[in-house]
């Protein structure tokens, strides 16, 4: 049998907190406020100490000296900050290389196929003129994705979906020379160095700036620093790549046709190759500006007349057998 307990509504003594509860509440509330006030006071004391500003000044001066010591010129004369050694850069590329091989192991084009020979032939011609002594590896991935890239250390990956857009060897040379130029200019090391620098800046700023403001600053840094730097690297790779393909006896004028086809492909589905890149129209305008120098380099390399080589290098891609997924 259940016994129901009830209390008189007028008897409010049962609802009153005990003295022990009141004391506990008071200690917890005012104790927390007191601790917070102590922390704020301690923080103010740190801010107002001479040692804090002395340490900050020494660290800031050392940081400026370190930054200046790691400035160098890119192959086109652009000043940039790099504190990543070639060994560290290659190690990073090797880790990514193993991951990509594992990810696409069932989609790799077998060595010796017509597609593999086609890509390898163009890549090796361009690699030769760069004089980079690396352990080069060339892979074709059977995929509809329109993409190509080179990892630090000379690991080249070409997705078969970009080959119809390249259309011919001159077009493929434009793509591969651009990607190989990234390796030549050490753009990966530049971006790693920039990421390190920003990370240190955020750590230092966290002592001075509210976390919410710092998060907004991180978002703005991507817009104001990282993306413009990425576009600068892309433009530099376009310029160097145009010179490399010319020195390898490909026709630099065909680069304009490649980017026009890229623009058409972009309207359908943007290739990953174009992410964070300059607009296609601006690239074509820049290529037209660099063409005289590219043609001069081609002539200095004792290359045959472009009309002679076009019959071979500009053969349609459809004549090559492509392995499909």
Secondary structure in CASP SS format (residue, H / E / C, confidence):
PFRMAT SS
TARGET T0000
AUTHOR 0000-0000-0000
METHOD secondary structure of the structure
MODEL  1
X C 1.00
X C 1.00
X C 1.00
X C 1.00
X C 1.00
X C 1.00
X C 1.00
X C 1.00
X C 1.00
X C 1.00
X C 1.00
X H 1.00
X H 1.00
X H 1.00
X H 1.00
X C 1.00
X C 1.00
X C 1.00
X H 1.00
X H 1.00
X H 1.00
X H 1.00
X H 1.00
X H 1.00
X H 1.00
X H 1.00
X H 1.00
X H 1.00
X H 1.00
X H 1.00
X H 1.00
X H 1.00
X H 1.00
X H 1.00
X H 1.00
X H 1.00
X H 1.00
X H 1.00
X H 1.00
X H 1.00
X H 1.00
X H 1.00
X H 1.00
X H 1.00
X H 1.00
X H 1.00
X H 1.00
X C 1.00
X C 1.00
X H 1.00
X H 1.00
X H 1.00
X H 1.00
X H 1.00
X H 1.00
X H 1.00
X H 1.00
X H 1.00
X H 1.00
X H 1.00
X H 1.00
X H 1.00
X H 1.00
X H 1.00
X H 1.00
X H 1.00
X H 1.00
X H 1.00
X H 1.00
X C 1.00
X E 1.00
X E 1.00
X E 1.00
X C 1.00
X C 1.00
X C 1.00
X C 1.00
X C 1.00
X E 1.00
X E 1.00
X E 1.00
X C 1.00
X C 1.00
X C 1.00
X C 1.00
X H 1.00
X H 1.00
X H 1.00
X H 1.00
X H 1.00
X H 1.00
X H 1.00
X H 1.00
X H 1.00
X H 1.00
X H 1.00
X H 1.00
X H 1.00
X H 1.00
X H 1.00
X H 1.00
X H 1.00
X H 1.00
X C 1.00
X C 1.00
X C 1.00
X C 1.00
X E 1.00
X C 1.00
X C 1.00
X C 1.00
X C 1.00
X C 1.00
X H 1.00
X H 1.00
X H 1.00
X H 1.00
X H 1.00
X H 1.00
X H 1.00
X H 1.00
X H 1.00
X H 1.00
X H 1.00
X H 1.00
X H 1.00
X H 1.00
X H 1.00
X H 1.00
X H 1.00
X C 1.00
X C 1.00
X C 1.00
X C 1.00
X C 1.00
X C 1.00
X E 1.00
X E 1.00
X E 1.00
X E 1.00
X E 1.00
X C 1.00
X C 1.00
X C 1.00
X C 1.00
X C 1.00
X C 1.00
X E 1.00
X E 1.00
X E 1.00
X E 1.00
X C 1.00
X C 1.00
X C 1.00
X E 1.00
X E 1.00
X E 1.00
X E 1.00
X E 1.00
X H 1.00
X H 1.00
X H 1.00
X H 1.00
X H 1.00
X H 1.00
X H 1.00
X C 1.00
X C 1.00
X H 1.00
X H 1.00
X H 1.00
X H 1.00
X H 1.00
X H 1.00
X H 1.00
X H 1.00
X H 1.00
X H 1.00
X H 1.00
X H 1.00
X H 1.00
X H 1.00
X H 1.00
X H 1.00
X C 1.00
X C 1.00
X H 1.00
X H 1.00
X H 1.00
X H 1.00
X H 1.00
X H 1.00
X H 1.00
X H 1.00
X H 1.00
X H 1.00
X H 1.00
X H 1.00
X H 1.00
X H 1.00
X H 1.00
X H 1.00
X H 1.00
X H 1.00
X H 1.00
X C 1.00
X C 1.00
X C 1.00
X C 1.00
X C 1.00
X H 1.00
X H 1.00
X H 1.00
X H 1.00
X H 1.00
X H 1.00
X H 1.00
X H 1.00
X H 1.00
X H 1.00
X H 1.00
X H 1.00
X H 1.00
X H 1.00
X H 1.00
X H 1.00
X H 1.00
X H 1.00
X H 1.00
X H 1.00
X H 1.00
X H 1.00
X H 1.00
X H 1.00
X H 1.00
X H 1.00
X H 1.00
X H 1.00
X H 1.00
X H 1.00
X H 1.00
X H 1.00
X H 1.00
X H 1.00
X H 1.00
X H 1.00
X H 1.00
X C 1.00
X C 1.00
X C 1.00
X C 1.00
X C 1.00
X C 1.00
X H 1.00
X H 1.00
X H 1.00
X H 1.00
X H 1.00
X H 1.00
X H 1.00
X H 1.00
X H 1.00
X H 1.00
X H 1.00
X H 1.00
X H 1.00
X H 1.00
X H 1.00
X C 1.00
X C 1.00
X C 1.00
X H 1.00
X H 1.00
X H 1.00
X C 1.00
X C 1.00
X C 1.00
X C 1.00
X C 1.00
X H 1.00
X H 1.00
X H 1.00
X H 1.00
X H 1.00
X H 1.00
X H 1.00
X H 1.00
X H 1.00
X H 1.00
X H 1.00
X H 1.00
X H 1.00
X H 1.00
X H 1.00
X H 1.00
X H 1.00
X H 1.00
X H 1.00
X H 1.00
X H 1.00
X C 1.00
X C 1.00
X C 1.00
X C 1.00
X C 1.00
X H 1.00
X H 1.00
X H 1.00
X H 1.00
X H 1.00
X H 1.00
X H 1.00
X H 1.00
X C 1.00
X C 1.00
X C 1.00
X H 1.00
X H 1.00
X H 1.00
X C 1.00
X C 1.00
X C 1.00
X C 1.00
X C 1.00
X C 1.00
END
